[in-house]
Amino acid sequence: MNFKPILKSLVPHLIAIAAIFAVSSAYFSPAFNGKSLRQDDVVKSIGGVRDKIEYRKYENKDVLWTNVRFSGMPDFLSATYKSSNKIKNFYNLPQKLGFPNEVGMLIWYMLGFYILLIAFRVNPWLALAGAIAFGLTSYNLIIIEAGHFKKVRTIAFIAPTLAGVLLTFRKKYLWGFVLTAFFLANQIAHDHVQMSYYLLLGLVCIGLVELYNHVKEKRYLDFGKAIGLLFLAALLAIGPNYSKLSNLYRYNKQSIRGKSELTVGKDHIKTKGGLDRDYINAWSSGRAETMMLFAPRVKGGASAYVKQDRNLLNKVDRPMRETVGNMNQYWGDQGGSGGPNTAGSVIFTLFIIGLFVIKGPIKQGILISVILFVFLSWGKYFSGFTDIFIDYVPLYNKFRTPVSILAVAVIFITFFAFLTVSKIIKNPGLLEQESKIKIGKKNLPLYLVGGLGFIAFLLLNIAFPHLLNRYINDQEMVLFDNYRQQAGDAQINAILASLESLRISVFRADFFRTLLFAAGTVLSFYLFKKHKIKKLALIGIIGVLALIDVWTIGQRYVNKDDFTRQNLMEQEYLLTDVDKQIFSREIQNTPGLEQKIEAAYQKFQPKTQAEKEDIQKYVIQKNTYYRVYDLTTSAFQDNRVSGSHRSIGGYSAAKLRRYQDLIENHIMKGNMQVLNMLNTKYIITQQGLQVNPGVMGPAWFVDSVVWANTPDEEIASLNDIDVTRQTVVNTKFKNTVGEFQSAVTSDSISLETYEPDYLKYQTNTKGNRLVIFSEIYYPDWTVTIDGKPTDYFESNYTLRAMMVPAGQHTIEFSFNPVYYSQANTLSMIFYYIIILMVLVLVGYSVYIEFTKANSEAEKA
């Protein structure tokens, strides 16, 4: 066989891949020196699953229940799913080759986008330029620095998935089918369903455009084939991830992403079976802020004090510097911003030009999708449109932070931008298309209408900065109005004028920067049209301009100075003085605990103070039982306490719905009865540690039941009952609650064994008793008495309860749902199918190339 033609065709791609590795390594070069980005979200999230990590590390065991946050909750998201984990190994290839984690993420951004462009026969050098430019767009960098790794990995696979879908509609059925199935499976495996859902919205738009064009051209069979193959590809992609998706689907029904059972209050923000409207729309982009797609500082960029930027502060009049220096650089409509989601000026200019010179369903589908994404990103600032999606579009009300949809918009915009360049290179006549607008006696070419029109728009806003933008947001106006009475109108107005002047200067400077790059982009096409430069020069100019554009923007938000050698994970969870006080009390009050800690040190041989503290936490939590409430932080948005203790707070974007109701209606209002029933032994206040004398412990007996007909009655009754003697139970459990008597002094119940997913109690009672556990109710726990299955039910709105017969008995709770293991088995079958399918396609493609090469050699 003649290998030379094949090897020759591979050379540009191999060079492009090497360049991608090199650029990624250069941008994040400190990572090779043992440094890492802060990745605050990763650091802060670890505390919420500390017990799961401990059991994997010290007992080589996986648990599906975590007890360190929100008094206990299932954790199906970070559970072990064999097939999904095997798929994830594909993403880890750069790390296995020795590249640091951050570099690997950049590599995959670029490789995924390179595949998309190559699938559409884009010149490899132009595809390389597009891949690098996309990989370095600001939002892609910002979410790496923030530690949004699930989102990073999902976004990396959106571009090649889009390639598969578009190829299928272009009748490239085999490659389209395999690319869609394989890369969609990878998307789903990396857990950020929201980004995949946003892609789906865009694909629906593309599908409708394709339907219209296929019907118009009477190509019904072609459309049917494409839709059928894409549907099958989606099923194959879901297959290896079925175990994960099915478990999350079950759980979400009972989380805050499911329907609330309460009917009292919040009627204006409730949705039909999803998150509350205000939670969904909490991070909505203001309409003017959408211009960040091409001008990143249209609203100032990222949240930071003005005084943190010396150049900015120097623009403020000296008398105002102290006051204005303490104001926010960001003045947009979101609560805060880590930085803009921008495509950059060059890419956006190419996109605009493409809308004028390119025709066909790809342009139509991309344009409609981008418009939809922009409208949805406005969230509460376009509430009429948003509410239609919240109320009527399936699953939309399960997701929050609408501004994040612009991440998918940037993928679509960047793809069409570089596809435009590719089409112009292949058909320079596109630059000859004339508009009806005349300059003198000549009609202006369409590409200039688009390019110069965009430049004119920028100039108009530079000249009239209040045309579409404002420079003091609503929250700031309220703040300043509150100070008017004590400071006086004159002083407040002077501060506002100085602040507005500074922000206008920022706005104008960024728009002027955008204008320069836009002009350079338009000029490069003009020179190509006039035959002053050739194809490779055009690719080089566009590539360099795009790289400088996105690189310099990205450096504002993520750069080498953000890397550190410090182990931020260890620092975040080192024991505080209060933590040590709690541990000291528990050691003092628990016989033999100190000896168990010393034995664990001998077994695991800690090398650092952090490792020693981790072992101490593990042993103490395994042999004691208490919960902590921290009033010195945002208790329900912070996992720090969970990193050392079992907490009644923590952070999760999908906590149990009933527990959230308990937080809002009782815990945050300081209902001590509720804190007592949750076994909240320690409360951390600004004055120090408080020990709660009324804590109920792991379990207790009650004398009577207060029946409630509705969830509203259940939660309201917690204001009136004495939880030491009474419990609230919904009438639906009446058949489960039998006859029982009040407890006597000799009755006892004790927690003998504790693990996150297994608890064993010993009881000794004179008669039938009703016992309440300070454990969160979830229907998939299995409970036995002396090894025989029995029933338990929900009490006090969130806790577990059950009937215990007279005498000495052993009660065991275990959490290992059957459906979890069954779904894992089914998913593994699909995993092998999809891997086999990819291998067959690669082998078939190589065979075809060899056949062509031999045929050409014989003819020669």
ZIWO-V477652 format. One record per backbone hydrogen bond with DSSP energy under -0.5 kcal/mol. CO is the residue of the C=O (numbers start at 1). NH is the residue of the N-H. If there is no record, write none. Layout:
BEGIN
[[CO/NH] [CO/NH]]
END
This chain:
BEGIN
[[1/3] [3/7] [4/8] [5/9] [6/10] [7/11] [8/12] [10/14] [11/15] [12/16] [13/17] [14/18] [15/19] [16/20] [17/21] [18/22] [19/23] [20/24] [21/25] [22/26] [23/27] [24/28] [26/29] [28/31] [29/32] [30/33] [30/35] [31/34] [36/564] [39/42] [39/43] [40/44] [41/45] [42/46] [43/47] [45/48] [46/49] [47/50] [49/53] [50/54] [51/55] [52/56] [53/57] [54/58] [54/59] [55/59] [55/61] [56/60] [64/75] [66/73] [68/647] [69/72] [71/776] [73/66] [76/79] [79/81] [80/82] [81/85] [82/86] [83/87] [84/88] [85/89] [87/90] [87/91] [88/91] [88/92] [90/93] [91/94] [92/96] [93/97] [94/99] [95/98] [100/104] [101/105] [102/106] [103/107] [104/108] [105/109] [106/110] [107/111] [108/112] [109/113] [110/114] [111/115] [112/116] [113/117] [114/118] [115/119] [116/120] [117/120] [117/122] [118/121] [123/127] [124/128] [125/129] [126/130] [127/131] [128/132] [129/133] [130/134] [131/135] [132/136] [134/137] [137/140] [137/141] [138/142] [139/143] [140/144] [141/145] [142/146] [143/147] [143/148] [144/147] [145/39] [146/41] [147/149] [148/152] [149/153] [150/154] [151/155] [152/156] [153/157] [154/157] [155/158] [155/159] [157/161] [158/162] [159/163] [160/164] [161/165] [162/166] [163/167] [164/168] [165/169] [166/170] [167/172] [168/171] [171/173] [172/176] [173/177] [174/178] [175/179] [176/180] [177/181] [178/182] [179/183] [180/184] [181/185] [182/186] [183/187] [184/188] [185/189] [186/190] [187/190] [188/191] [191/193] [192/195] [192/196] [193/197] [194/198] [195/199] [196/200] [197/201] [198/202] [199/203] [200/204] [201/205] [202/206] [203/207] [204/208] [205/209] [206/210] [207/211] [208/212] [209/213] [210/214] [211/215] [212/216] [213/217] [214/219] [215/218] [218/220] [219/223] [220/224] [221/225] [222/226] [223/227] [224/228] [225/229] [226/230] [227/231] [228/232] [229/233] [230/234] [231/235] [232/236] [233/237] [234/238] [235/239] [236/240] [238/241] [239/242] [241/245] [242/246] [243/247] [244/248] [245/249] [246/250] [247/251] [248/252] [249/253] [251/254] [251/255] [252/255] [254/657] [254/658] [255/258] [263/265] [266/269] [266/270] [269/277] [271/273] [276/280] [277/281] [279/282] [279/401] [280/401] [280/402] [281/284] [282/284] [283/403] [286/290] [287/290] [288/291] [289/292] [290/293] [291/294] [291/295] [293/343] [293/344] [295/298] [297/300] [299/331] [300/302] [304/329] [305/308] [306/309] [308/310] [309/313] [310/314] [311/315] [312/315] [313/316] [317/320] [317/321] [318/321] [320/324] [321/325] [322/326] [323/326] [324/327] [325/307] [327/306] [337/303] [340/342] [344/348] [345/349] [346/350] [347/351] [348/352] [349/353] [350/354] [351/355] [352/356] [353/356] [353/357] [354/358] [360/364] [361/365] [362/366] [363/367] [364/368] [365/369] [366/370] [367/371] [368/372] [369/373] [370/374] [371/375] [372/376] [373/377] [374/378] [375/378] [376/379] [377/285] [378/381] [379/382] [380/383] [382/385] [382/386] [383/387] [384/388] [385/389] [386/390] [387/391] [388/392] [388/393] [389/393] [392/394] [393/396] [395/398] [396/399] [397/275] [401/404] [402/405] [403/406] [404/407] [405/408] [405/409] [406/410] [407/411] [408/412] [409/413] [410/414] [411/415] [412/416] [413/417] [414/418] [415/419] [416/420] [417/421] [418/422] [419/423] [420/424] [421/425] [422/426] [423/427] [427/430] [428/431] [429/432] [429/433] [430/433] [433/446] [437/444] [438/440] [439/441] [439/442] [442/439] [444/435] [445/449] [446/450] [447/451] [448/452] [448/453] [449/453] [450/454] [451/455] [452/456] [453/457] [454/458] [455/459] [456/460] [457/461] [458/462] [459/463] [460/464] [464/467] [465/469] [473/477] [474/478] [475/479] [476/480] [477/481] [478/482] [479/483] [480/483] [480/484] [481/484] [483/487] [484/488] [488/492] [489/493] [490/494] [491/495] [492/496] [493/497] [494/498] [495/499] [496/500] [497/501] [498/502] [499/503] [500/504] [501/505] [502/506] [503/507] [504/508] [505/509] [506/510] [507/511] [508/512] [509/513] [510/514] [511/515] [512/516] [513/517] [514/518] [515/519] [516/520] [517/521] [518/522] [519/523] [520/524] [521/525] [522/526] [523/527] [524/528] [525/529] [526/530] [527/532] [527/533] [528/531] [534/538] [535/539] [536/540] [537/541] [538/542] [539/543] [540/544] [541/545] [542/546] [543/547] [544/548] [545/549] [546/550] [547/551] [548/552] [549/553] [550/554] [551/555] [552/556] [553/556] [553/557] [554/557] [554/558] [559/562] [560/563] [564/36] [566/568] [567/571] [568/572] [569/573] [570/574] [571/574] [576/580] [577/581] [578/582] [579/583] [580/584] [581/585] [582/586] [583/587] [584/588] [585/589] [586/590] [587/590] [589/591] [590/593] [592/596] [593/597] [594/598] [595/599] [596/600] [597/601] [598/602] [599/603] [600/604] [601/605] [608/612] [609/613] [610/614] [611/615] [612/616] [613/617] [614/618] [615/619] [616/620] [617/621] [618/622] [619/623] [620/624] [627/681] [627/682] [628/648] [629/631] [629/684] [633/635] [634/637] [635/650] [639/643] [640/643] [641/644] [641/645] [645/647] [646/628] [647/71] [649/70] [650/638] [652/655] [655/256] [656/660] [657/661] [658/662] [659/663] [660/664] [661/665] [662/666] [662/667] [663/668] [666/671] [667/670] [670/672] [671/675] [672/676] [673/677] [674/678] [675/680] [676/679] [676/696] [679/627] [679/681] [681/692] [682/629] [683/685] [683/690] [684/631] [685/688] [688/685] [690/683] [690/692] [691/693] [692/695] [698/774] [700/772] [702/770] [704/727] [705/707] [706/729] [708/731] [710/714] [711/715] [712/716] [713/717] [714/718] [715/718] [716/719] [717/720] [717/721] [721/723] [722/725] [722/726] [725/703] [725/704] [727/706] [728/796] [729/708] [730/733] [731/734] [733/736] [733/737] [736/738] [744/747] [748/764] [750/752] [750/762] [753/760] [755/758] [757/815] [758/755] [759/813] [760/752] [760/753] [761/811] [762/750] [763/809] [764/748] [765/807] [768/741] [769/771] [769/804] [770/702] [771/802] [772/700] [773/775] [773/800] [775/800] [778/781] [782/814] [783/790] [784/786] [784/812] [785/788] [788/785] [793/801] [795/798] [795/799] [796/798] [798/777] [799/795] [800/773] [801/793] [802/771] [804/769] [807/765] [809/763] [809/811] [810/786] [811/761] [812/784] [813/759] [814/782] [814/816] [817/820] [817/821] [818/822] [819/823] [820/824] [821/825] [822/826] [823/827] [824/828] [825/829] [826/830] [827/831] [828/832] [829/833] [830/834] [831/835] [832/836] [833/837] [834/838] [835/839] [836/840] [837/841] [838/842] [839/843] [840/844] [841/845] [842/846] [843/847] [844/848] [845/849] [846/850] [847/851] [848/852] [849/853] [850/854] [851/855] [852/856] [853/857] [854/858] [855/859] [856/860]]
END
